[in-house]
């Protein structure tokens, strides 16, 4: 029986990523017939249809193809690690690591974490992708990300999660807000004032849930999926907001002042975790980075 080769799996992954045999051929610098032949051999070997062919619109993965994509990426990652380990048996780490991070967390936590890790392991090719929660979930399932830093809210059962920190939510105000003089502010005091909501999953449900758990309903007047736009509206006196990430700089992009206040009630913290797909077998590099991140946070 014909055996599956690593080359065929690399071709398969490239076609899946480009959603086009022609684009994959250009990326790999080989002919389209060579890729088409390799994909046919894979489908014959597994007796499965891996792609749906769309005339003049490329290809898309079937359910079987999506499952194979995750496994193929994992296998290729281990093959690369094996090659690296045999070529360099010293203690240094090498290889590629693809990291995803929730977009509001990345500016605060990723630069110091990644900079220090690469200082210790300069041979590592580490790539960071900032994304929303849905994109992180999809990227983990597809094998695009080796792991992701995200909020531990409604995580998929296929994921393994390591808790890192539990930052408390805070109230963001402009200095002239009527409640700005208070040391702490009750959620009940806020409902009569307009709120600027960070309107992105899972943040929107978490922030509105803080009120609803107290039997309250916030007056949401403005919404934005952008963390900095929310801060900008607050700095211009358009309302307050509730956030978890707290930058050191207490100004918006235009230099307008912002202040933060703790919430008087006992509320649920924002759990930040490092997450990866349970079916993905960690490489030596991935394990080393996980341990480093736990110590760093």
SULFEN-V964623 format. One line per field, one symbol per residue. psi: psi as a letter, one per 30 degrees, with the letter a starting at -180 (. if undefined). A space follows every 50 residues. Layout:
psi=???
This chain:
psi=kkkkleeeeeeeeeeeefhkeeeeeeefhlleeeeeeeeeeeeeefhkjf lkkkkggallkleeeeeeeeeeeeeeeeeeeeeeeeejglfkklakkjkl kkffeeeeeeeeeeeeefefiffkjkkkkklleeeeeeeeefgekelkkl khkhkkfflkkjkdlikkllkkllfgkfgffkelkkeffffflkkjkjik kgeeeeeefeeffggljljjekkkfkeeeeeeeefggfallklekjlejh lafggkkklkklkeljlkljkklkklkefkjkleeeeeeeeeeeee.
